[in-house]
């Protein structure tokens, strides 16, 4: 699939978000409010990122990708993988776990469920984020040609941005639907991803 086709799918998913997430009731406990807040933040980043891609602002879209990734990972962590102590530390502003640390914790706990659909989804996400390499010289090179400061994003770079962002929003939406007891709707999204990317 090319960049334009993937962007079209991302636009369709963006339009479907309200109906997919409609009627979700968020319990008042701190954990639910926290992870749902992160998923909501991730969906805002996704919608903004897709809008920027539609306008050919690739550098701005790429810059949002890490924020969307972090919001998704933190939501996932607080939904299913954090201890009560970690939750309380975050609420009181004492959380110092890095994003890489959270990814490592989630990944090692998911290793117990190798072969599950969600394990496959998360590992795919890890691989894609590593491939995108959101730091270092590669990221700088995307913003400069040899002679001027201008978008220097290859087709592969653009395709990677929209692919990762779409996968992130699918993970966020799946987790939010599962937490709301809408497992059947969550499974539809997971099945879509696995059939797109066998």
C-alpha positions in Angstrom: 0.0 0.0 0.0 1.3 3.5 -0.8 1.1 6.8 1.2 -2.0 8.1 -0.5 -4.0 4.9 0.1 -3.0 4.7 3.7 -3.8 8.3 4.3 -7.3 7.7 2.8 -7.8 4.9 5.3 -6.6 7.2 8.1 -9.1 9.9 7.0 -11.9 7.3 7.0 -10.9 6.1 10.5 -10.8 9.7 11.7 -14.4 10.3 10.5 -15.6 7.1 12.2 -14.0 7.9 15.6 -17.0 9.7 17.1 -19.4 6.9 16.2 -16.9 4.2 17.4 -16.3 5.9 20.7 -19.9 7.1 21.3 -21.8 6.1 24.4 -18.6 5.1 26.3 -19.1 5.7 30.0 -16.0 6.5 31.9 -16.0 5.4 35.5 -15.1 8.0 38.1 -12.1 6.2 39.5 -8.6 7.8 39.0 -7.3 4.9 36.9 -10.1 5.0 34.4 -10.0 8.7 34.2 -6.3 8.6 33.6 -6.1 6.0 30.9 -9.2 7.4 29.1 -7.6 10.9 29.3 -4.5 9.6 27.6 -6.5 7.8 24.9 -8.5 11.0 24.2 -5.2 12.9 24.0 -3.9 10.3 21.5 -7.0 10.6 19.4 -6.6 14.4 19.3 -3.0 14.0 18.1 -4.1 11.5 15.5 -6.8 13.9 14.1 -4.3 16.8 14.0 -1.6 14.6 12.4 -3.9 13.4 9.7 -5.1 17.0 9.0 -1.4 18.1 8.7 -0.7 15.2 6.3 -3.7 16.2 4.2 -2.0 19.7 3.9 1.4 18.2 3.1 2.9 19.5 6.3 5.0 16.3 6.8 7.5 17.7 9.3 4.7 19.0 11.6 2.9 15.7 11.3 6.0 13.7 12.1 6.7 15.9 15.1 3.3 14.9 16.6 3.9 11.2 16.1 6.0 10.8 19.3 3.4 12.7 21.3 0.7 10.3 20.0 2.9 7.3 20.8 3.6 8.5 24.3 -0.1 9.2 25.1 -1.0 5.7 23.7 1.7 3.9 25.7 0.9 5.8 28.9 -2.8 5.0 28.5 -2.1 1.4 27.9 0.3 1.2 30.9 -2.2 2.8 33.3 -5.1 0.7 32.0 -3.5 -2.7 32.3 0.1 -2.7 33.6 0.7 -0.2 36.3 0.7 -1.0 40.0 -1.4 1.0 42.5 1.8 2.6 43.7 2.8 3.7 40.2 -0.7 5.2 39.7 -0.5 7.1 43.0 3.1 8.3 42.1 1.8 9.7 38.8 -1.2 11.4 40.4 1.0 13.0 43.0 3.6 14.1 40.4 6.3 11.8 41.5 6.4 9.5 38.4 9.8 9.4 36.8 9.4 6.4 34.5 10.6 7.1 31.0 8.7 6.2 27.9 11.3 3.6 27.1 10.8 2.1 30.6 7.1 1.9 30.1 7.4 0.2 26.7 9.8 -2.3 28.3 7.5 -3.1 31.2 4.5 -3.5 28.8 6.5 -5.6 26.4 7.9 -8.0 29.1 4.4 -8.5 30.5 3.0 -9.1 27.1 5.7 -11.7 26.4 3.5 -14.0 28.6 0.8 -13.8 26.0 2.9 -14.5 22.9 0.7 -15.2 19.9 -2.3 -13.2 21.2 -3.7 -10.6 18.8 -2.8 -7.7 21.1 0.8 -9.1 21.5 1.1 -9.1 17.7 -0.3 -5.5 17.5 2.0 -4.1 20.2 5.1 -5.8 18.8 4.3 -4.4 15.3 4.0 -0.9 16.9 7.4 -1.3 18.6 9.0 -2.3 15.3 7.5 0.5 13.4 8.5 3.1 15.9 12.1 1.8 15.9 12.1 2.0 12.1 10.8 5.6 12.1 13.6 6.6 14.5 12.0 9.7 15.9 15.3 11.1 17.2 18.8 11.8 16.0 20.2 12.8 12.6 17.6 11.0 10.5 14.9 13.2 12.0 16.9 16.3 11.3 17.7 15.2 7.7 14.0 15.0 7.0 13.8 18.7 7.6 16.7 19.9 5.4 17.8 19.4 1.8 21.5 20.0 1.1 20.8 23.6 0.3 17.7 24.8 2.2 15.4 24.1 5.1 12.5 22.4 3.5 10.6 19.2 3.8 12.9 16.3 2.7 10.5 13.5 3.5 10.7 10.5 1.3 7.6 8.5 0.2 8.7 5.9 2.7 8.9 8.4 5.5 5.5 9.8 4.8 4.0 6.3 4.5 5.6 5.3 7.8 4.2 8.4 9.6 0.6 7.7 8.5 0.9 3.9 9.1 2.2 4.3 12.6 -0.3 7.0 13.5 -3.1 4.8 12.2 -1.9 1.8 14.2 -1.6 4.0 17.3 -5.2 5.2 17.1 -6.4 1.7 16.5 -4.6 0.5 19.6 -6.0 3.4 21.7 -9.5 2.9 20.4 -9.3 -0.9 21.0 -8.1 -0.4 24.6 -10.8 2.2 25.3 -13.5 0.0 23.8 -12.3 -3.0 25.8 -12.3 -1.0 29.0 -15.9 0.1 28.2 -17.0 -3.6 27.8 -17.3 -3.3 24.0 -15.0 -6.2 23.3 -16.8 -7.1 20.0 -16.2 -3.7 18.6 -12.6 -3.7 19.8 -12.1 -7.1 18.1 -13.3 -5.7 14.8 -10.5 -3.1 14.8 -7.8 -5.7 15.8 -9.1 -8.0 13.0 -8.9 -5.0 10.5 -5.2 -4.4 11.5 -4.2 -8.1 11.3 -5.9 -8.5 7.9 -4.2 -5.4 6.6 -0.8 -6.5 7.8 -0.6 -10.3 8.0 
